[in-house]
Every structure is written in structure tokens, then in C-alpha cells.
Amino acid sequence: MAKQIVKLDDAPLNKFHYKMTALTFGGHFTDGYVLGMIGIALTLLTPQLDLSPFWVGLIGSSALIGIFLGSLILGRVSDLIGRQKVFALNFLIIILASILQFFADSAIELVVLRILIGFGLGGDYSVGHTMLAEILPRRHRGPILGSFSVIWTIGFVLATVVGYSLLQVGPEAWRWMLSSAALPGLIIFIMRIGTPESPRWLVNQGRVDEARQIVRKHIGQSIILDDETPVETKGNFADLFSKKMRKRTAFNCIFYLCIVLPYFAIYTFLPTILGIMGINGNFGADLLLYVMLVIGSLLGILFTIKLSTRAFLNGAFIFLSVSLLLLSLLPSGSSILMITIFIAFTLIMSAVCNLTASIPPESFPTSHRSSGVGLATSFSRIGSAAGTFLLPISISNFGIQHSMLALTGVLIIGTIVSLAWAPETKSLSLDHASDTTNDQESSTKINTSGGA
């Protein structure tokens, strides 16, 4: 009996899919760990190095600045030379810079090293999302890509737990905290050696035979490529701003920014914010909200499966805008009400972060996918870096209420853009990304195709 021929987009999940998912998850775990640890380390760094609010903000945001640069530069590089090279080698930068943090003696040294760490992580965002999206079957793409948020949050929360545990080492404990990121980085680097190239990227380069060999070897003998017709151009970065793609480019940059800017600004300095707002500032209150981040990311997987992309994104933006506005206006003595709203805000904020991993890779054609994802990631991270840098200065000069109102304004902008431009990407075939001339046409095609 002849084997049934199945397209790559409809292939069943196998060990290769799980392996690539785990390797990509490793990058997100490390990112969460790196960004989660700095908040605890700063409690020791600030008095030891006599840091001003300027330097506290700059050190807190430096990895995000690096992610901006890495996403933008390495995303474009991977569209030109391939996903695999960046996917395998970017962790060398992360490992070396993490180790060197142990020997840092000044704020500027830490800023430079954390920018380098962020540079490597930025490449992982643009390449990891892209590479995995290009091999996953459409039915599972959204939930698996959305699961990145769960792993990122686990890394973020684990860093907090490890950081508090290391406080007993003494005032120099921050060196062990920051350099500990080298350990997961080394494990991931070793495991990524020998990973194959993305077959979709190979087809886009006209290397169809190589793509077929990878698909047959790793996904199945009866699996065929969705489209074996190579494009005539590798695509220019400027194409992202062409009439055909500028709306999807703008949407991905803005919605991504409006989610992660408040996230990083609030949760990087969570202990400080809780104390100023009159909520119990010990580790118990912090830990409760960090646990809610993990639960919320798991909730986000369920929402991704059960809801349409537009319904999930639009509803989350509206809820977050209202709840943060309430937190901004409530008097500091309303501890029980504040923590209740903060818990709900944390759950939904963490849940909707899942969409930052699934929407961008499904929005761009193969020739521009890594560049598009990299641009959206870099745009979000430079905004997050600005927010994280400015928040301590804003709180110092204008108070917590005005600072929270400013972050509420960011969420309101995200709500407006999402309501106007958000596409429906659920169960989208990646080939459609190059066929649609605008996001509304894409939504129409998908909604009438009966996607899961």
C-alpha cells in the first residue's frame, strides 16, 4: 500500500519537532533568567556601587538594549546566510559575557557586558521563533510558539528564587547571581550543535534538493514541502516598509512594544513598586505575583487554543488598560483591593505575552520572516529598555501614580492599534504570508478556510 503524501504544514508532530522546540525553549528560559536576575542583583549593586537612579535604570535596561540590536542585526543576517548558523553560535556570546560579569568592577562594565548578552539573546528571538515556525505543522504552531512565554516566565521566576537564595552569600553575591546564566547557556550551546537548516529558507534560496533531504530525514519520508518554487529575490530589508507589508510591520512592532514595555518596567522593579504602593514588600508578596506570572502563561496556552487571535489580543489589551488604570488611581492604603487587581493584571499580562511569540512569525513571508520578527522584537525591546531605564527616574521625580498612568497610556495605544489592525493568524499556512497584500485580506482568507 502506497504511503500517504503529506505536506510539511500538515505533518504529524515527531521527535524532531519536540527536539527543536526544546532547544528553542532553552533560549527563552535563559532570556527570562537573565532578565529576572537583574532585579535582585540591583538590590546589592545599588548600595555597593553607589548607583544613582540613572545607573540603576541603565543597568536594568542594558540587556534589553542588546536584544534590540541583536534582533535587528542577527535577524537580517539569518535571512541572508541561514537560520542554523545564528541559532547555533549566538550562545557563545551569552556564555562569555555572563562569565565576565563575575569580574566586573564598575557600572559601565556591567552595562557593556549585559548589552552583549542581550545581543545574543536578540538573535535567538528572531531566529529561534522563525526557525521553529518554519518546521512546525500549522495546527500546533500557535500553542507551541505561545508556550515560549511559559518557559520564559519559569526562567524569570527561577532567577528570582535563586537570587534570593544567594543573598546570604553576602554583598558580593550579585557576581554569582549574574554569572550563573552561563550554566544554562553552555548546556543549550552544546545541544544545538549539529541542528539542520530550515527547509523553507533553503527553498527560498533555490536549494530545493537540500530542503527535501532535511524534511525526509527529520520529519518523514512521506512528507513533502508545501511549496518548492524558490522566489527570485532574497528580499530587501526595506521591503518590510513597502505598501504590501508596511501595515503588518507597523502592527507587529506596536502591539509587541505595548505589551512588553509595561511588563518589563513593572516586573523588573516589582519589589520597589510594591513597597511604594503600600503592598507588603517582602518576598512573600513578590513570590505570589511571580507565581501568577507562571500560571498566567499557562492560561495563555489555553486562550491561544480556544480563542481567535484577535479576540484574545483585543480582550487582553482592554482588560490590562482598565486594571492598570485602577491600580494607578487607588489610594495606597487599599492593600487587599490592590493586590487582587495586581494578581488579575499579572495573570492576563503573562497570558497575552504568548501572542508575542506566535503572531510575528506568522505575519511575514519566508524571505523576510526573520527580518520581520527581528524588527518587531527589536522595536519592542528598545521601547522596553526605555521604559525600564526611565521608570526609576520617573518614580523619583513624579511619583508612582503618574508613572503607572504613563504605562496605562502605553496599553491604551496598544488597544487602539490592536482593534484597528490585528490580523487573524490562527492556523495560518506560512505560505499565505507572502500572498496577502494587507492584513485584512489575510484575516478574510483565514476565517473562511476553517482553521482549527
N, C-alpha and C positions, 0 to 999 in steps of 0.2 A: 504494500500500500504506500503510495507517494506521501511524502511529508507535506504538511500544510505550510504554505509560504505565508509568513507574517512580516509586516513592515516594522521597522525599528520603533516607531511611535507606539505600536501596539504589542510589543514583545512582552512576555511574562517576566516578572522580576526573577533574577537569579543571583548566584553568589557574587558575580562581578558587580552588579548594581549595589549590593549590600557593602562590598568592599570599598567601592568608590564613595559611597555615602559616608561610611565610617571615616575614611581619610579626609573628606571634606569637612565632616563634623569636627575632626580634630583641630582644624584651623579655627573654627568658630569657638571651640572650647578655649583655645589659647587666647583668642581675642578677648573673650569675656573675662578670663583670668587676669590678663594684663591690665585691662581697664578697671576691673573690680578691686585689684590690689592697691592701686594708687591712692584711693580714698583713705584706707587705713594707714598706709605708709606716710601720708602727708601729716597725720596727727603727730608723728615723731619728727618728720623732716622740718616742719614749720618752726618749732622752738629751737631745734638743734642748729639749723642753718639761718635762723632769724629771718624767715621769709616774710616778705610783705604780701598783701593781697594780690599784687601784680604777679609775683613769682609763684604763689600758690595756684593762681588761675592758669599761668603759663605751663607749669609742670603738669597740672591736671589735664590740660588740653593738648599737650605736646604729641601724645600718641595719636590723637585724632587728626592733628595736622599731618602727621606722617601717613595716616590712612588716606587722607585726601590726595597726597602726592602719589602714593603707591597705586591707588585705584586708577587715577588718571593716567599715569605713565605706563605702568605694567599692564593695565587693561588694553591699551593701544598696542603695546609690544606683543601681547599674546595673540591679537588679531593678525599681526604681521608674521610672527615666527612660529606660532603654535601655542596651544594651551599647556602642553605637557612640561615644557622647559621651565616656565614660570612656576607651575604647580609643584614641581619637584625641588626647585632651587631657592625659592623665596624664604624658606625657613632657615637657611644658613644665616641670613641677615638677622633674623629674630633671635637665634641661638647666641650668636656672638655678642650682639648688643645687650641682650639680657644678662649675660655673664659679666660684661664690663660695668654694668650698673653697680655691682658689688664694690667696685674700686672708685666710684665717683666721689669727688670731694667738694663739688660746688653745684649750684642750681643750674648753671648753664650747661655743665657736663650732662646732667640728668636730662635736660631738655633735648639736647642733641641725640643722646642715646635712645630716648623714647620716640623721637621722630623717626629714627632708623627702624625701631621695632614696628612702629605704625606703618612705615613704608612697606615692609614685608607683609604685614597683615592686610594692607590695602590691596596688594597684588592678589592675595588669597581671596578677598571678597570678589573681585572682578573675574578672576579665573576659575575659582572653585565653584561659584554659582553657575557660571557659564558652562563649564565642563560637565558638571553633573546634569544640568538641564538638557544638554545635548545628547545624553545617553539614556535618560530615564524615559519610560513609557508615559504617555500623556495622562493616563488615569491616576498615576501615582505621583506625578511631578509636583503638583501643588502641595499635598500633605507632606511629602518628604522635604521639599525645599523649605516649607514653613516650619518644619521641625528644627531647622538650624537655630531658631530662636530659643528652643528648649535647651539645646546643648550650650549655646552662648550664655544663657541665664545660669545654668548649672556651674559653668566656669566662673561666672561673675560672683555667684553666691559662695562657691567653694573658696575663692580667693579671700572673701571677707572672713570666712571661718578660719582659714589658715592664718590670715593676717592677725586676727585677734589672738589666736593661739601663740603666735610668735612674739607678741608684745612682752611676754615675760622674759625674753632674752635680754631686754634692756634697750637703751636709747639707740643702739646700732642695729636693732632688729630690722629696720627698714631695708638694709642691704640684703639680708636673707630673703625678705619678702619679695623685693623686685627681681632679684636674680633667680628666684625659684621658677620663673616662667621658662627658663632654659630646659628644664627637665621634660615637660610635655612637648616642647618644640623639638627636642632631639628625637624623641620616640616617633613623632609624626614624620620628621625628615627621613628617618631610616625606612619607615613603612612605605613612603611614597616613591622610593627609588624603583624604577622599572615600570611605572604606570604607563599605559599606552596613550597615544594621541587621540583627541576627539575625532571620531569618524566624520562628523558633519563638517568640521574645519577642513579635514583632508579633501572632502568632496568639493568644498568651496575653493580649494587650491588646484582642482583638477586631478588630484591624486586618488582617483576612484578605486583602483585596484587595492591600494593600501587600506583604504577605508573598509572595503569588503572583507579583507583578511582579518581586520580587527573585530568587525562585527561577528564574523563566523567563529573566530577563536574564543571570544569572550562572552558573546551574547547568545549565539546559537547558529548551527549550520543552516537552519531553515529561515533565518532572519535576513531580510533584505533592507537596503537603505530606502528611506522614504522618497528621496529624490536624488538621482545620480547625475543630474545635469549641473556641471560646475558653472558658476557665474563668470562673466568675462572680466569683472573688476574685483579687486580685493577690497574696494571701498575706502573712501577717504574719511577722516575724522569729521571734516566739515559737512559730510552728508547727514550727520545727526541733526543739523540745523537747517536742512533743506525743507522745502514746502511739504514734502511727503512725510518727513519724520519729526518736524520740529514740535508738533503738539505732544506726541508721545514722549519726546525727550524732555520737554518742559514739565509735563505731568510727573514723570518718574523722578526728576530732580526735586520738584517742590514737595510732593507728597512724602517722599523719603525724608527730606530735611525736616518737615513739620512734625514728623513722628519722633525722630531720634534726637533732635535738638533739646526738647524738654526732657526726654528720657535721660540723656547723659548729664544735663545740667542739674537735674533733681537728684538722681541716684548716685552720682559721684560725690556729692556733698550731703548725702542723706542725714548722717548724724548731726551735722551743723544745722540743717534745716529743721529737723525735729526739735532740737533744743530751742531754737529761736521761736518756733511756733507754739511752744509750751507743752509739747508732747514729750512724754518720758524719753529722754535721750540716751538711756543706757542700751546695752547690746540687745536686750530683750525686745524692745520696740523695733530696733533695726532689723533683727533677725526675722521678726514676724513679717515685715514688709518684703524682705528678701525671699522668704518662703512663698509669699504671694506672687512674686515675680516668676518663680518656677511653676506654680500652679496655673498662673495666667498663661504662660507659654504653652502648657499642655492643653488648656482650654482653647487656645488659638488653633491648635490642630483640629479640634472638633468643629470649630466655627468654619475653618477652611473647607472641611468635608461637607458640612451641612448647608452652608450659606453660599450664595453667589459672591464673587469677589467684590462687586460694587456694594451689595448690601452690608457685607462685613466691614468694609473700609469706611463707608459713609456713616453707618451707625456708630462705629467706634469713635470717629472724629467728633461727632456731635456729643456723645457721652463724655468724652475726655474734656472737651471745651467747657461743658456745663459744670462738671465736677471740680476742675481746677479753678474755675471762677468762684465756686462756693468756698473752696479752701482758701482762696485769696482774701475773701471778704469776711469770713467768720472771725469773731474775736478770739484772741489767744487762749482764753480760759475754757473754750469748748472742746476739751481734750477728747472726750468719748465720741462726739459727733465728728470731730476732725479725723480721728484715726479710722472711723468707719468709712468716711468718704475717701480717705487716703488708701484704704485697703481696696475699695471698689475701683478707684482710679488706677492703682497698681495692677490689678488683675486685667483690666481692659487694655492698659498701655502695653503690658507684656504680651497679651494675646495678639494685638494688631501688629506688633513688630514682626510676626510671622510673615506678613504680606510683603515686607521689605525684601525678603529673600525670594519670594515666588513671582511677584509682578514684573520686576525689571528684566529677568532673563526671558520671559515670555513676550516681551514688548518689542524686541529688536530682531532683525534678520541675522543669519549666521555671520555674514560678512562684517556686521557692526555690533554683534551681541556683546562681546567682551568690552569693547569701547563704550557701548551704551550703558552697560552695567557699571563699568568703571567710572563713567562720568556721573551717573546718578549717585553712586557711593561716595565719590569724592566731593560732590556738591553737598551731600548730607553731612559728611564728616567735617568739612571746613565750617559749615554752619554750627555743628555741634561743638567744634573746637572754640568757635567764637562765643557760643553760649556758656560753655564750661569756663572759659577764661574770664568772661565778664560777670558771671553770677556772683563770685565773692566780692568783686568791686561794687556791683550793683547793690548787694545786701548791705555792704559797709556804708555806702553813700545815700541810698534811697530807701532802705528798709526791705523787709521780707515781703510785705504786701505788694508794693509796686513791682518788685522783681517777679513775683508769681503772676501778677496781672500781665506783665510783658510776655511771659511764657504762655499764658492763656491766649494772648493775641496771635502767637505763632500757630496754635492749634486751630483758632478760628480761620486763619488763612488757609490751613490745610483742609478744613471742612469745605470752604467755598470752592477750592480747586478740585477737590475730590468729587463734589456734587456736580461740577460742570464737566470734568474731563475724564473721570475714572473709567477705564475700559473694562469689559468683562473678559477675563483671561482664563477662566476655569476650563480645564480640559482642552486648552488650545493646542493645536498642532503647530510646532515651531515653524513649519513652512508657511503658515498664514502670515507670520510677522513680516515677510517680505512682499506679500501680495496686497495688503491693505494700504490704502492711501491715507487713511486717517483713523483715529481711534473709534469713532462712532461706527464706521463701516465694519471695523473688526468686531465690535460688540454685536452688531446685527448678524454677521456670519456665524459667530459662535452661538448666539442664542437660538438660532434656527437649526443648529446642527445636532441638537440632542445630546450635548456633552454631559458627562456624569457630574 
